[in-house]
Amino acid sequence: MLQAKENIIRKSVNLKTFLWAAVAVAMVACGAEYTPKPKGYNRIDLPEPAYRPLQEAHPYTFEYSKYAKIRPDSSLIAEPHWINVYYPSLQANVQLTYKPLQNDPKQLNDLIEDARKLTSKHQIKAYSIEETEVKTPQGDLASVFELTGEVPSQFQFYVTDSTKHFLRGALYFRTATQNDSLAPVIEYVKKDIIHMLNTLEWRGKER
């Protein structure tokens, strides 16, 4: 079966093509519907996707699920503009960490390598880790990581304009339920994350 535990698979596609592969929808055009019901899973009734703009004052903005709440990161290592997109009903959390860039290629490279190292820490339990490089509608570069297996984080990403902004995200669930049973919920939140990337903009930046 899958034997890519020790390797991160990398490929490059645009964001809409990735959404096709990631959530197996028919099209990534506006309003695409997706309610996965794999055989063998208990039925999970998920709400119709709906979004609202981020209102808090951060260097970035995006649309996120109206069923989620924005919470500041309260960890001891938290930095300004680190937030959580928390889904109370799903016990899901998308952790976002932001780093300002100084138009320094070395700093950017270090942040990208740190993001990949954080993802690679899950290799012990992951059956596979697949990295897909994408380009957002606004022209930013991003990489998304899909992890399979009983891992704490099933989906991670980073996105950057390569000069001033770097944003990293990771999906976690605050439940002991196995990932196989969470599969429909994971796919649901992944679709929301892709919408977040599609609508991400840097505040105060001219396009």
C-alpha positions as a Markdown table, in Angstrom:
| # | Residue | x | y | z |
|---|---|---|---|---|
| 1 | Met | 0.0 | 0.0 | 0.0 |
| 2 | Leu | 1.2 | 3.5 | 0.8 |
| 3 | Gln | 4.9 | 3.4 | 1.6 |
| 4 | Ala | 5.8 | 7.1 | 1.4 |
| 5 | Lys | 6.2 | 7.5 | 5.1 |
| 6 | Glu | 9.8 | 8.6 | 4.8 |
| 7 | Asn | 9.3 | 10.9 | 1.9 |
| 8 | Ile | 7.3 | 14.0 | 1.2 |
| 9 | Ile | 5.8 | 13.9 | -2.3 |
| 10 | Arg | 5.9 | 17.3 | -4.0 |
| 11 | Lys | 3.9 | 18.4 | -7.1 |
| 12 | Ser | 2.8 | 21.7 | -8.5 |
| 13 | Val | -0.7 | 22.6 | -9.6 |
| 14 | Asn | -2.9 | 25.7 | -9.4 |
| 15 | Leu | -5.2 | 26.1 | -6.5 |
| 16 | Lys | -8.4 | 25.1 | -8.3 |
| 17 | Thr | -6.9 | 22.0 | -9.7 |
| 18 | Phe | -5.7 | 21.1 | -6.1 |
| 19 | Leu | -9.2 | 21.5 | -4.7 |
| 20 | Trp | -10.4 | 19.0 | -7.4 |
| 21 | Ala | -8.0 | 16.4 | -6.1 |
| 22 | Ala | -8.2 | 17.3 | -2.4 |
| 23 | Val | -11.9 | 17.1 | -1.9 |
| 24 | Ala | -13.0 | 15.2 | -5.0 |
| 25 | Val | -15.6 | 17.7 | -6.1 |
| 26 | Ala | -16.8 | 18.0 | -9.6 |
| 27 | Met | -15.6 | 21.6 | -9.9 |
| 28 | Val | -14.0 | 24.4 | -7.8 |
| 29 | Ala | -16.2 | 27.1 | -9.3 |
| 30 | Cys | -18.2 | 29.3 | -6.9 |
| 31 | Gly | -20.7 | 27.4 | -4.8 |
| 32 | Ala | -19.3 | 23.9 | -5.4 |
| 33 | Glu | -21.1 | 21.4 | -3.1 |
| 34 | Tyr | -19.4 | 18.6 | -1.3 |
| 35 | Thr | -20.8 | 16.2 | 1.4 |
| 36 | Pro | -18.6 | 13.1 | 1.5 |
| 37 | Lys | -20.3 | 9.9 | 2.8 |
| 38 | Pro | -17.7 | 7.1 | 2.5 |
| 39 | Lys | -19.0 | 3.6 | 3.0 |
| 40 | Gly | -18.4 | 2.3 | 6.4 |
| 41 | Tyr | -18.6 | 5.6 | 8.2 |
| 42 | Asn | -21.3 | 6.8 | 10.5 |
| 43 | Arg | -23.5 | 9.5 | 9.1 |
| 44 | Ile | -22.3 | 12.9 | 10.1 |
| 45 | Asp | -24.6 | 15.8 | 9.2 |
| 46 | Leu | -22.5 | 18.8 | 8.3 |
| 47 | Pro | -23.8 | 22.3 | 7.7 |
| 48 | Glu | -23.9 | 23.8 | 4.3 |
| 49 | Pro | -20.7 | 25.8 | 3.7 |
| 50 | Ala | -21.1 | 29.5 | 4.3 |
| 51 | Tyr | -18.4 | 32.1 | 4.9 |
| 52 | Arg | -17.8 | 35.6 | 6.3 |
| 53 | Pro | -14.8 | 38.0 | 6.2 |
| 54 | Leu | -12.2 | 38.2 | 8.9 |
| 55 | Gln | -12.9 | 41.4 | 10.8 |
| 56 | Glu | -10.0 | 41.5 | 13.3 |
| 57 | Ala | -7.1 | 43.8 | 12.6 |
| 58 | His | -4.3 | 41.6 | 11.2 |
| 59 | Pro | -1.9 | 42.0 | 8.3 |
| 60 | Tyr | -4.0 | 39.5 | 6.4 |
| 61 | Thr | -7.7 | 38.9 | 5.7 |
| 62 | Phe | -9.7 | 36.0 | 4.3 |
| 63 | Glu | -13.1 | 34.5 | 4.4 |
| 64 | Tyr | -13.7 | 31.7 | 7.0 |
| 65 | Ser | -16.6 | 29.5 | 7.9 |
| 66 | Lys | -19.5 | 31.2 | 9.7 |
| 67 | Tyr | -19.7 | 28.1 | 11.9 |
| 68 | Ala | -16.2 | 28.9 | 13.3 |
| 69 | Lys | -14.9 | 31.4 | 15.8 |
| 70 | Ile | -11.7 | 33.4 | 15.8 |
| 71 | Arg | -9.6 | 33.1 | 18.9 |
| 72 | Pro | -6.2 | 34.6 | 19.7 |
| 73 | Asp | -3.4 | 32.1 | 20.2 |
| 74 | Ser | -2.9 | 32.0 | 24.0 |
| 75 | Ser | 0.2 | 29.7 | 24.0 |
| 76 | Leu | 3.3 | 30.9 | 25.8 |
| 77 | Ile | 5.2 | 31.2 | 22.4 |
| 78 | Ala | 2.4 | 33.1 | 20.7 |
| 79 | Glu | 3.4 | 36.1 | 18.6 |
| 80 | Pro | 1.3 | 39.0 | 17.3 |
| 81 | His | -1.3 | 38.0 | 14.8 |
| 82 | Trp | -1.3 | 34.3 | 15.7 |
| 83 | Ile | -4.9 | 33.1 | 15.8 |
| 84 | Asn | -7.1 | 30.0 | 15.8 |
| 85 | Val | -10.1 | 29.4 | 13.6 |
| 86 | Tyr | -12.1 | 27.1 | 15.9 |
| 87 | Tyr | -15.1 | 25.0 | 15.1 |
| 88 | Pro | -17.0 | 24.4 | 18.4 |
| 89 | Ser | -19.4 | 21.8 | 17.0 |
| 90 | Leu | -16.7 | 19.8 | 15.2 |
| 91 | Gln | -14.0 | 20.2 | 17.8 |
| 92 | Ala | -11.7 | 21.3 | 15.0 |
| 93 | Asn | -9.1 | 24.0 | 15.1 |
| 94 | Val | -7.0 | 25.6 | 12.3 |
| 95 | Gln | -4.0 | 27.1 | 14.0 |
| 96 | Leu | -2.5 | 30.1 | 12.1 |
| 97 | Thr | 0.9 | 31.6 | 12.7 |
| 98 | Tyr | 2.1 | 34.7 | 11.0 |
| 99 | Lys | 5.6 | 36.0 | 10.4 |
| 100 | Pro | 6.5 | 39.4 | 8.8 |
| 101 | Leu | 9.2 | 39.2 | 6.2 |
| 102 | Gln | 11.9 | 41.8 | 5.6 |
| 103 | Asn | 12.3 | 41.1 | 1.9 |
| 104 | Asp | 15.0 | 38.7 | 2.9 |
| 105 | Pro | 15.3 | 35.5 | 0.8 |
| 106 | Lys | 17.2 | 33.7 | 3.5 |
| 107 | Gln | 14.5 | 34.5 | 6.1 |
| 108 | Leu | 11.9 | 33.2 | 3.7 |
| 109 | Asn | 13.8 | 30.0 | 3.0 |
| 110 | Asp | 14.3 | 29.4 | 6.7 |
| 111 | Leu | 10.5 | 29.8 | 7.4 |
| 112 | Ile | 9.7 | 27.4 | 4.5 |
| 113 | Glu | 12.2 | 24.8 | 5.9 |
| 114 | Asp | 10.8 | 25.2 | 9.4 |
| 115 | Ala | 7.3 | 24.6 | 8.0 |
| 116 | Arg | 8.4 | 21.4 | 6.3 |
| 117 | Lys | 10.2 | 20.3 | 9.4 |
| 118 | Leu | 7.1 | 20.7 | 11.5 |
| 119 | Thr | 5.2 | 18.7 | 9.0 |
| 120 | Ser | 7.9 | 16.0 | 8.9 |
| 121 | Lys | 7.6 | 15.4 | 12.6 |
| 122 | His | 4.4 | 13.5 | 11.9 |
| 123 | Gln | 6.3 | 10.9 | 9.7 |
| 124 | Ile | 6.4 | 8.3 | 12.5 |
| 125 | Lys | 2.6 | 7.9 | 12.4 |
| 126 | Ala | 1.8 | 9.1 | 8.9 |
| 127 | Tyr | 1.3 | 6.6 | 6.1 |
| 128 | Ser | 2.1 | 9.3 | 3.6 |
| 129 | Ile | 2.7 | 13.1 | 3.4 |
| 130 | Glu | 1.9 | 14.7 | 0.1 |
| 131 | Glu | 3.0 | 18.3 | -0.6 |
| 132 | Thr | 1.2 | 20.2 | -3.4 |
| 133 | Glu | 2.5 | 23.6 | -4.5 |
| 134 | Val | -0.2 | 26.0 | -5.5 |
| 135 | Lys | -0.7 | 29.6 | -6.6 |
| 136 | Thr | -3.6 | 31.6 | -5.2 |
| 137 | Pro | -5.9 | 33.8 | -7.2 |
| 138 | Gln | -4.1 | 36.8 | -5.8 |
| 139 | Gly | -0.8 | 35.4 | -7.1 |
| 140 | Asp | 0.7 | 34.3 | -3.8 |
| 141 | Leu | 2.7 | 31.1 | -3.5 |
| 142 | Ala | 1.5 | 28.3 | -1.2 |
| 143 | Ser | 2.2 | 24.7 | -0.3 |
| 144 | Val | -0.4 | 22.4 | 1.2 |
| 145 | Phe | 0.5 | 19.1 | 3.0 |
| 146 | Glu | -2.0 | 16.3 | 3.2 |
| 147 | Leu | -1.2 | 13.7 | 5.9 |
| 148 | Thr | -2.8 | 10.2 | 6.1 |
| 149 | Gly | -2.7 | 7.9 | 9.1 |
| 150 | Glu | -3.4 | 8.5 | 12.8 |
| 151 | Val | -1.6 | 11.8 | 12.9 |
| 152 | Pro | -2.5 | 14.8 | 15.2 |
| 153 | Ser | -2.6 | 17.2 | 12.2 |
| 154 | Gln | -4.1 | 15.9 | 8.9 |
| 155 | Phe | -3.7 | 19.1 | 6.8 |
| 156 | Gln | -1.1 | 21.8 | 6.9 |
| 157 | Phe | -0.1 | 24.7 | 4.6 |
| 158 | Tyr | 1.9 | 27.9 | 4.3 |
| 159 | Val | 1.3 | 30.8 | 2.0 |
| 160 | Thr | 3.6 | 33.8 | 1.2 |
| 161 | Asp | 4.0 | 36.8 | -1.1 |
| 162 | Ser | 7.7 | 36.1 | -0.8 |
| 163 | Thr | 8.6 | 39.7 | 0.4 |
| 164 | Lys | 6.5 | 40.9 | 3.3 |
| 165 | His | 4.2 | 38.2 | 4.6 |
| 166 | Phe | 4.3 | 34.5 | 5.6 |
| 167 | Leu | 1.3 | 32.6 | 7.0 |
| 168 | Arg | 1.3 | 29.0 | 8.2 |
| 169 | Gly | -1.7 | 26.9 | 9.1 |
| 170 | Ala | -2.3 | 23.5 | 10.6 |
| 171 | Leu | -5.6 | 21.6 | 11.2 |
| 172 | Tyr | -6.1 | 19.8 | 14.6 |
| 173 | Phe | -9.0 | 18.1 | 16.3 |
| 174 | Arg | -9.6 | 18.3 | 20.0 |
| 175 | Thr | -11.0 | 14.7 | 20.2 |
| 176 | Ala | -9.7 | 11.2 | 20.6 |
| 177 | Thr | -11.8 | 10.0 | 17.7 |
| 178 | Gln | -9.7 | 8.1 | 15.1 |
| 179 | Asn | -9.1 | 9.8 | 11.8 |
| 180 | Asp | -10.9 | 7.2 | 9.8 |
| 181 | Ser | -14.1 | 8.1 | 11.6 |
| 182 | Leu | -13.3 | 11.8 | 11.2 |
| 183 | Ala | -12.7 | 11.5 | 7.5 |
| 184 | Pro | -15.9 | 13.4 | 6.4 |
| 185 | Val | -15.2 | 16.2 | 8.9 |
| 186 | Ile | -11.6 | 16.4 | 7.8 |
| 187 | Glu | -12.7 | 16.8 | 4.1 |
| 188 | Tyr | -15.2 | 19.4 | 5.1 |
| 189 | Val | -12.7 | 21.6 | 7.0 |
| 190 | Lys | -10.1 | 21.1 | 4.2 |
| 191 | Lys | -12.6 | 22.6 | 1.8 |
| 192 | Asp | -13.0 | 25.6 | 4.1 |
| 193 | Ile | -9.2 | 26.0 | 4.3 |
| 194 | Ile | -8.9 | 26.0 | 0.5 |
| 195 | His | -11.6 | 28.7 | 0.5 |
| 196 | Met | -9.5 | 30.6 | 3.0 |
| 197 | Leu | -6.5 | 30.4 | 0.7 |
| 198 | Asn | -8.6 | 31.4 | -2.3 |
| 199 | Thr | -9.7 | 34.6 | -0.5 |
| 200 | Leu | -6.6 | 35.5 | 1.4 |
| 201 | Glu | -5.3 | 39.0 | 0.9 |
| 202 | Trp | -2.6 | 41.0 | 2.6 |
| 203 | Arg | -3.9 | 44.2 | 4.2 |
| 204 | Gly | -2.4 | 47.5 | 2.8 |
| 205 | Lys | -0.7 | 45.8 | -0.1 |
| 206 | Glu | -1.3 | 47.1 | -3.6 |
| 207 | Arg | -2.0 | 44.5 | -6.3 |
